[in-house]
Structures are given as structure tokens and as C-alpha cells.
Amino acid sequence: MKERVRAVLVTPNDTTLVIKRVRPGIDPYWVIVGGGVEESDATREEALLREVREEIAGDAEIVRLFHETENAKGEKEYFYLARIDTWDFDRRTGPEFARTDRGEYILEEVPLTAEAIANLNLLPREISTVLRQALDRGSLLAV
């Protein structure tokens, strides 16, 4: 079964980094940084750190596993809470960025509040709900 990893990246300003996807014929939507676990990745956590480096040229520190689910394609998805201090979206290297048929990728820094997350079309919808609930309870940043 294919595995995917994603990072709820918390910045020093208590914001989070998300990628806005703009594709022709589809309403804009936002996703959390991450991607597929590759055979060359020793662990899911290593895959996550690689994805953060590729997608936003950042170095993250994983805090903990936050949520796991299975998507409609039958892939297991793992969402981690991670802290990040520096990133440079202009230096991203992920292979998806070279494909012109994939639309635009726009990095956005969003307040880490339930209200701000609710205002995004964050996909998958399940992670939007789980993230907002954790923010409402005050348990997201608790370790």
C-alpha cells in the first residue's frame, strides 16, 4: 500500500505554511506540505523531511504524529506536527514544480487558528476538520 506523509508546519509566528493550488477549471484549494514515501526513504519521518526540503527548501523538526487516515485511493496518509524556522519557496526542487500542466503552486503563511483554517478550501477535508478541532481544544501544540 502506498504511503503519504504531510506536515502541519508551525512557524515561529504561530502560523502554518500551506500550498495554494490553482489549476484550470477547478476552484483553488490548499494542501499541507508533503508527498509520497519512496523506497529510498528509510522511515516515514525521513520521507517527510525530504518532502519539506523539496517543496519549500525548508528544514523542519518533527514534533509528533498528529493524525492518520486512508484516502479515497486506498493510500495511508500520515499527518505530522512539525516546527519550521526557515524556508525558501523560490528554491524548491520537487519534480512536480517542473510540470507546466500541473497549474500553480503558491506558498502561503496562514494564522494557525480554527477560523483561518475554516476559511481555506483545505484538502483533504478530513484534515481540515481534525486540525480545526485540535485548535479549538487547544491540543494541537500540546506534546
N, CA, C and O of each residue as an XYZ file, in Angstrom:
572
protein
N       0.845     -1.183      0.000
C       0.000      0.000      0.000
C       0.889      1.244      0.000
O       1.836      1.344      0.780
N       0.579      2.164     -0.863
C       1.318      3.434     -0.953
C       1.069      4.245      0.318
O      -0.050      4.300      0.829
N       2.133      4.870      0.815
C       2.016      5.730      1.986
C       2.364      7.160      1.610
O       3.232      7.403      0.771
N       1.672      8.106      2.245
C       1.914      9.527      2.032
C       2.131     10.176      3.398
O       1.563      9.748      4.403
N       2.965     11.215      3.415
C       3.254     11.938      4.652
C       3.043     13.428      4.413
O       3.320     13.937      3.327
N       2.554     14.116      5.427
C       2.317     15.558      5.324
C       2.684     16.205      6.656
O       2.643     15.571      7.710
N       3.047     17.500      6.579
C       3.479     18.207      7.779
C       2.631     19.449      8.025
O       2.547     20.333      7.173
N       2.006     19.507      9.192
C       1.403     20.750      9.673
C       2.586     21.533     10.227
O       3.039     21.294     11.346
N       3.079     22.476      9.422
C       4.304     23.209      9.747
C       3.977     24.458     10.567
O       3.273     25.352     10.097
N       4.484     24.510     11.774
C       4.256     25.637     12.670
C       5.483     26.536     12.634
O       6.597     26.093     12.913
N       5.271     27.805     12.289
C       6.365     28.778     12.209
C       6.560     29.461     13.565
O       5.724     29.301     14.454
N       7.638     30.212     13.740
C       7.853     30.946     14.989
C       6.751     31.978     15.277
O       6.590     32.405     16.420
N       5.996     32.381     14.247
C       4.907     33.357     14.415
C       3.571     32.691     14.706
O       2.531     33.346     14.643
N       3.582     31.382     15.027
C       2.350     30.607     15.236
C       1.428     30.678     14.025
O       0.210     30.799     14.151
N       2.041     30.599     12.858
C       1.307     30.453     11.609
C       1.631     29.068     11.070
O       2.463     28.353     11.627
N       0.973     28.703      9.993
C       1.289     27.451      9.334
C       1.488     27.711      7.848
O       0.927     28.653      7.287
N       2.291     26.867      7.222
C       2.573     27.002      5.797
C       1.720     26.006      5.022
O       1.727     24.809      5.311
N       0.991     26.507      4.041
C       0.172     25.675      3.175
C       0.431     26.075      1.723
O       0.888     27.183      1.444
N       0.138     25.174      0.824
C       0.335     25.454     -0.593
C      -1.023     25.598     -1.264
O      -1.855     24.691     -1.232
N      -1.222     26.762     -1.870
C      -2.448     27.014     -2.632
C      -2.246     26.445     -4.030
O      -1.266     26.757     -4.708
N      -3.179     25.613     -4.446
C      -3.134     25.026     -5.781
C      -4.145     25.734     -6.662
O      -5.325     25.827     -6.323
N      -3.675     26.230     -7.793
C      -4.528     26.889     -8.775
C      -4.390     26.096    -10.066
O      -3.329     26.065    -10.689
N      -5.497     25.451    -10.454
C      -5.494     24.621    -11.661
C      -6.662     25.031    -12.545
O      -7.739     25.347    -12.040
N      -6.462     25.029    -13.850
C      -7.537     25.429    -14.759
C      -8.788     24.578    -14.570
O      -8.719     23.351    -14.487
N      -9.933     25.256    -14.505
C     -11.208     24.561    -14.421
C     -11.578     24.025    -13.053
O     -12.608     23.367    -12.907
N     -10.749     24.297    -12.037
C     -11.009     23.806    -10.682
C     -10.891     24.981     -9.726
O      -9.991     25.809     -9.861
N     -11.809     25.056     -8.747
C     -11.681     26.099     -7.733
C     -10.359     25.931     -6.991
O      -9.928     24.803     -6.752
N      -9.708     27.036     -6.624
C      -8.456     26.925     -5.869
C      -8.664     26.129     -4.577
O      -9.728     26.175     -3.959
N      -7.629     25.409     -4.195
C      -7.666     24.656     -2.947
C      -6.268     24.695     -2.336
O      -5.296     25.040     -3.007
N      -6.181     24.339     -1.063
C      -4.922     24.371     -0.327
C      -4.583     22.967      0.140
O      -5.468     22.164      0.436
N      -3.285     22.681      0.202
C      -2.815     21.388      0.705
C      -1.685     21.631      1.704
O      -1.040     22.680      1.710
N      -1.476     20.641      2.530
C      -0.395     20.681      3.506
C       0.852     20.099      2.826
O       0.752     19.145      2.055
N       1.994     20.660      3.107
C       3.263     20.217      2.510
C       3.474     18.725      2.760
O       3.261     18.238      3.871
N       3.890     18.012      1.731
C       4.185     16.591      1.873
C       4.054     15.852      0.568
O       3.891     16.463     -0.488
N       4.126     14.531      0.636
C       4.035     13.716     -0.563
C       4.230     12.247     -0.249
O       4.075     11.808      0.890
N       4.570     11.502     -1.278
C       4.689     10.061     -1.155
C       5.976      9.602     -0.522
O       7.030     10.218     -0.679
N       5.864      8.491      0.206
C       7.047      7.834      0.768
C       7.669      7.017     -0.362
O       6.984      6.237     -1.024
N       8.969      7.202     -0.576
C       9.678      6.492     -1.638
C      10.462      5.323     -1.055
O      10.777      5.306      0.135
N      10.773      4.344     -1.904
C      11.528      3.167     -1.448
C      12.862      3.545     -0.829
O      13.358      2.852      0.060
N      13.444      4.641     -1.294
C      14.748      5.071     -0.773
C      14.655      5.729      0.608
O      15.680      5.958      1.250
N      13.449      6.032      1.068
C      13.258      6.634      2.390
C      13.307      5.545      3.458
O      12.551      4.576      3.391
N      14.184      5.699      4.431
C      14.328      4.694      5.488
C      13.101      4.642      6.397
O      12.726      3.574      6.881
N      12.475      5.808      6.628
C      11.303      5.888      7.507
C      10.324      6.903      6.938
O      10.672      7.675      6.044
N       9.115      6.903      7.451
C       8.136      7.926      7.057
C       8.630      9.314      7.454
O       8.451     10.285      6.719
N       9.249      9.391      8.616
C       9.742     10.685      9.085
C      10.835     11.227      8.159
O      10.878     12.425      7.879
N      11.707     10.350      7.691
C      12.742     10.762      6.746
C      12.102     11.241      5.438
O      12.551     12.221      4.843
N      11.064     10.549      5.002
C      10.342     10.945      3.790
C       9.729     12.331      3.971
O       9.757     13.153      3.056
N       9.182     12.580      5.140
C       8.566     13.872      5.406
C       9.594     14.997      5.351
O       9.348     16.035      4.736
N      10.723     14.798      5.979
C      11.764     15.836      5.967
C      12.281     16.072      4.548
O      12.585     17.208      4.185
N      12.385     15.011      3.742
C      12.787     15.151      2.339
C      11.753     15.974      1.577
O      12.113     16.866      0.809
N      10.481     15.682      1.782
C       9.415     16.415      1.098
C       9.434     17.896      1.471
O       9.235     18.751      0.607
N       9.668     18.207      2.733
C       9.746     19.608      3.166
C      10.921     20.299      2.471
O      10.800     21.438      2.019
N      12.059     19.603      2.389
C      13.215     20.184      1.686
C      12.894     20.409      0.210
O      13.216     21.465     -0.335
N      12.265     19.435     -0.439
C      11.953     19.554     -1.867
C      10.906     20.630     -2.147
O      11.065     21.429     -3.070
N       9.852     20.649     -1.361
C       8.710     21.509     -1.681
C       8.871     22.958     -1.254
O       8.351     23.857     -1.915
N       9.589     23.201     -0.153
C       9.718     24.599      0.291
C      11.144     24.962      0.694
O      11.372     26.023      1.274
N      12.101     24.095      0.392
C      13.508     24.319      0.745
C      13.626     24.718      2.220
O      14.279     25.701      2.571
N      12.976     23.926      3.062
C      12.987     24.205      4.494
C      13.503     23.027      5.297
O      13.542     21.894      4.819
N      13.892     23.317      6.513
C      14.317     22.289      7.455
C      13.342     22.294      8.617
O      13.235     23.272      9.357
N      12.637     21.190      8.763
C      11.631     21.083      9.816
C      12.112     20.168     10.928
O      13.001     19.337     10.739
N      11.510     20.342     12.078
C      11.746     19.460     13.219
C      10.410     18.811     13.558
O       9.462     19.493     13.949
N      10.340     17.507     13.408
C       9.088     16.787     13.662
C       8.820     16.755     15.162
O       9.690     16.394     15.954
N       7.608     17.137     15.540
C       7.193     17.119     16.945
C       6.529     15.792     17.273
O       6.894     15.125     18.242
N       5.533     15.410     16.443
C       4.824     14.154     16.700
C       3.885     13.831     15.547
O       3.575     14.687     14.718
N       3.441     12.588     15.511
C       2.390     12.179     14.588
C       1.092     12.795     15.090
O       0.750     12.670     16.266
N       0.379     13.454     14.198
C      -0.822     14.184     14.584
C      -2.102     13.432     14.205
O      -3.060     13.403     14.976
N      -2.111     12.825     13.012
C      -3.333     12.170     12.521
C      -2.961     11.186     11.425
O      -1.999     11.406     10.688
N      -3.711     10.113     11.316
C      -3.533      9.207     10.188
C      -4.893      8.800      9.647
O      -5.879      8.716     10.379
N      -4.916      8.547      8.338
C      -6.160      8.205      7.670
C      -5.847      7.430      6.399
O      -4.682      7.273      6.036
N      -6.865      6.954      5.733
C      -6.703      6.332      4.424
C      -7.501      7.157      3.435
O      -8.667      7.466      3.680
N      -6.876      7.523      2.304
C      -7.573      8.364      1.329
C      -8.406      7.521      0.370
O      -8.415      6.293      0.454
N      -9.103      8.192     -0.540
C     -10.013      7.523     -1.474
C      -9.281      6.568     -2.411
O      -9.888      5.647     -2.959
N      -7.978      6.783     -2.598
C      -7.179      5.904     -3.469
C      -6.660      4.679     -2.712
O      -5.972      3.837     -3.290
N      -6.987      4.579     -1.428
C      -6.506      3.462     -0.623
C      -5.103      3.658     -0.090
O      -4.480      2.706      0.379
N      -4.593      4.887     -0.155
C      -3.261      5.187      0.357
C      -3.363      5.592      1.827
O      -4.268      6.327      2.220
N      -2.432      5.106      2.619
C      -2.367      5.501      4.023
C      -1.694      6.874      4.088
O      -0.623      7.063      3.511
N      -2.314      7.834      4.786
C      -1.747      9.179      4.922
C      -1.453      9.456      6.387
O      -2.283      9.231      7.268
N      -0.233      9.958      6.620
C       0.220     10.297      7.961
C       0.472     11.796      8.025
O       1.229     12.339      7.221
N      -0.164     12.462      8.979
C      -0.016     13.905      9.164
C       0.766     14.131     10.449
O       0.376     13.674     11.524
N       1.871     14.843     10.315
C       2.746     15.130     11.447
C       2.659     16.605     11.817
O       2.397     17.457     10.968
N       2.879     16.889     13.074
C       3.055     18.253     13.540
C       4.558     18.498     13.536
O       5.322     17.694     14.070
N       4.984     19.609     12.935
C       6.411     19.911     12.854
C       6.624     21.411     13.013
O       5.751     22.219     12.696
N       7.783     21.756     13.502
C       8.170     23.170     13.625
C       9.160     23.495     12.515
O       9.969     22.658     12.116
N       9.077     24.728     12.026
C       9.979     25.168     10.971
C      10.342     26.627     11.205
O       9.480     27.453     11.503
N      11.622     26.932     11.069
C      12.094     28.300     11.272
C      12.441     28.999      9.966
O      12.251     30.208      9.834
N      12.948     28.241      9.004
C      13.368     28.857      7.740
C      12.885     28.028      6.560
O      12.780     26.803      6.632
N      12.599     28.725      5.481
C      12.183     28.103      4.234
C      12.402     29.111      3.117
O      12.491     30.314      3.367
N      12.489     28.621      1.889
C      12.701     29.484      0.731
C      11.993     28.861     -0.461
O      12.566     28.047     -1.186
N      10.739     29.253     -0.653
C       9.900     28.644     -1.697
C      10.514     28.812     -3.084
O      10.258     27.997     -3.970
N      11.311     29.842     -3.283
C      11.952     30.057     -4.579
C      13.021     29.003     -4.877
O      13.440     28.847     -6.024
N      13.453     28.290     -3.856
C      14.490     27.265     -4.036
C      13.919     25.849     -4.004
O      14.670     24.887     -3.836
N      12.628     25.709     -4.158
C      12.005     24.384     -4.130
C      12.526     23.538     -5.293
O      12.901     24.065     -6.340
N      12.544     22.221     -5.092
C      13.125     21.342     -6.104
C      12.244     20.157     -6.455
O      12.658     19.316     -7.253
N      11.066     20.057     -5.902
C      10.206     18.901     -6.166
C       9.925     18.746     -7.658
O       9.772     19.743     -8.364
N       9.853     17.503     -8.146
C       9.654     17.270     -9.575
C       8.334     17.826    -10.106
O       8.229     18.148    -11.290
N       7.330     17.941     -9.242
C       6.032     18.452     -9.693
C       6.098     19.906    -10.147
O       5.277     20.338    -10.956
N       7.062     20.662     -9.638
C       7.153     22.079     -9.973
C       7.655     22.314    -11.394
O       7.478     23.404    -11.937
N       8.267     21.324    -11.990
C       8.772     21.459    -13.359
C       7.683     21.183    -14.396
O       7.872     21.462    -15.580
N       6.563     20.645    -13.969
C       5.486     20.289    -14.899
C       4.525     21.461    -15.060
O       3.850     21.854    -14.109
N       4.466     22.011    -16.257
C       3.590     23.160    -16.517
C       2.120     22.769    -16.561
O       1.257     23.634    -16.411
N       1.814     21.504    -16.762
C       0.426     21.046    -16.836
C      -0.214     20.866    -15.461
O      -1.388     20.507    -15.380
N       0.522     21.104    -14.389
C       0.004     20.886    -13.030
C      -0.539     22.143    -12.377
O      -0.962     22.100    -11.221
N      -0.537     23.271    -13.094
C      -1.060     24.507    -12.528
C      -0.052     25.198    -11.631
O       1.144     24.908    -11.670
N      -0.559     26.121    -10.821
C       0.308     26.925     -9.955
C       0.379     26.356     -8.541
O      -0.564     25.746     -8.037
N       1.529     26.578     -7.929
C       1.767     26.261     -6.523
C       2.164     27.576     -5.855
O       3.161     28.192     -6.233
N       1.387     28.004     -4.864
C       1.656     29.272     -4.195
C       1.760     28.998     -2.694
O       0.800     28.542     -2.073
N       2.921     29.276     -2.118
C       3.100     29.067     -0.687
C       2.458     30.213      0.072
O       2.690     31.382     -0.240
N       1.648     29.876      1.073
C       1.003     30.892      1.900
C       1.250     30.589      3.371
O       1.280     29.435      3.797
N       1.424     31.656      4.123
C       1.564     31.559      5.576
C       0.239     32.012      6.164
O      -0.188     33.147      5.953
N      -0.405     31.123      6.899
C      -1.767     31.345      7.388
C      -1.762     31.301      8.917
O      -1.079     30.463      9.505
N      -2.518     32.196      9.571
C      -2.610     32.107     11.037
C      -3.072     30.710     11.457
O      -3.961     30.130     10.833
N      -2.482     30.191     12.486
C      -2.826     28.856     12.964
C      -3.989     28.972     13.946
O      -3.848     28.788     15.154
N      -5.154     29.291     13.358
C      -6.395     29.396     14.126
C      -7.471     28.594     13.405
O      -7.407     28.387     12.193
N      -8.457     28.149     14.171
C      -9.555     27.393     13.572
C     -10.276     28.229     12.522
O     -10.673     27.708     11.480
N     -10.448     29.523     12.787
C     -11.141     30.403     11.851
C     -10.375     30.527     10.529
O     -10.973     30.439      9.456
N      -9.066     30.728     10.600
C      -8.265     30.866      9.377
C      -8.279     29.565      8.569
O      -8.373     29.599      7.343
N      -8.185     28.434      9.245
C      -8.211     27.141      8.552
C      -9.584     26.917      7.920
O      -9.674     26.395      6.809
N     -10.649     27.308      8.617
C     -12.003     27.144      8.082
C     -12.219     27.972      6.820
O     -13.039     27.612      5.976
N     -11.490     29.078      6.685
C     -11.641     29.941      5.511
C     -10.915     29.415      4.281
O     -11.040     29.984      3.196
N     -10.157     28.333      4.440
C      -9.447     27.725      3.316
C     -10.232     26.528      2.799
O     -10.939     25.865      3.558
N     -10.107     26.261      1.530
C     -10.608     25.010      0.977
C      -9.457     24.008      1.113
O      -8.855     23.596      0.122
N      -9.165     23.625      2.363
C      -8.038     22.754      2.679
C      -8.420     21.307      2.426
O      -9.424     20.815      2.942
N      -7.610     20.634      1.629
C      -7.864     19.239      1.303
C      -6.742     18.360      1.846
O      -5.590     18.794      1.883
N      -7.047     17.150      2.261
C      -8.375     16.576      2.312
C      -9.225     17.230      3.401
O      -8.705     17.736      4.395
N     -10.524     17.209      3.193
C     -11.441     17.867      4.131
C     -11.305     17.310      5.551
O     -11.460     18.041      6.529
N     -11.017     16.028      5.653
C     -10.864     15.411      6.977
C      -9.775     16.103      7.784
O      -9.951     16.340      8.979
N      -8.647     16.431      7.147
C      -7.566     17.067      7.909
C      -7.966     18.478      8.319
O      -7.556     18.948      9.381
N      -8.757     19.158      7.500
C      -9.252     20.479      7.879
C     -10.088     20.379      9.153
O      -9.917     21.175     10.076
N     -10.981     19.413      9.198
C     -11.839     19.213     10.366
C     -11.023     18.845     11.600
O     -11.217     19.426     12.668
N     -10.115     17.885     11.460
C      -9.303     17.422     12.594
C      -8.416     18.552     13.113
O      -8.264     18.724     14.322
N      -7.841     19.309     12.204
C      -6.970     20.427     12.589
C      -7.759     21.503     13.331
O      -7.307     22.003     14.361
N      -8.938     21.863     12.813
C      -9.764     22.877     13.483
C     -10.208     22.405     14.859
O     -10.221     23.190     15.807
N     -10.571     21.135     14.980
C     -10.984     20.609     16.286
C      -9.831     20.673     17.288
O     -10.031     21.048     18.444
N      -8.630     20.311     16.849
C      -7.463     20.359     17.740
C      -7.162     21.798     18.153
O      -6.803     22.051     19.303
N      -7.307     22.735     17.226
C      -7.079     24.145     17.554
C      -8.131     24.653     18.541
O      -7.804     25.377     19.480
N      -9.388     24.275     18.329
C     -10.458     24.670     19.245
C     -10.226     24.127     20.650
O     -10.481     24.822     21.633
N      -9.745     22.892     20.753
C      -9.487     22.262     22.060
C      -8.201     22.762     22.695
O      -7.993     22.594     23.897
N      -7.327     23.381     21.887
C      -6.038     23.801     22.390
C      -5.041     22.664     22.506
O      -4.047     22.771     23.224
N      -5.311     21.566     21.792
C      -4.455     20.391     21.933
C      -3.441     20.218     20.799
O      -2.608     19.314     20.861
N      -3.492     21.053     19.780
C      -2.583     20.881     18.647
C      -1.127     20.976     19.077
O      -0.321     20.108     18.744
N      -0.793     22.017     19.807
C       0.607     22.250     20.164
C       1.016     21.553     21.450
O       2.176     21.630     21.856
N       0.069     20.868     22.102
C       0.401     20.122     23.313
C       1.170     18.863     22.917
O       0.790     18.174     21.970
N       2.240     18.565     23.633
C       3.033     17.360     23.311
C       2.904     16.309     24.388
O       3.501     15.238     24.280
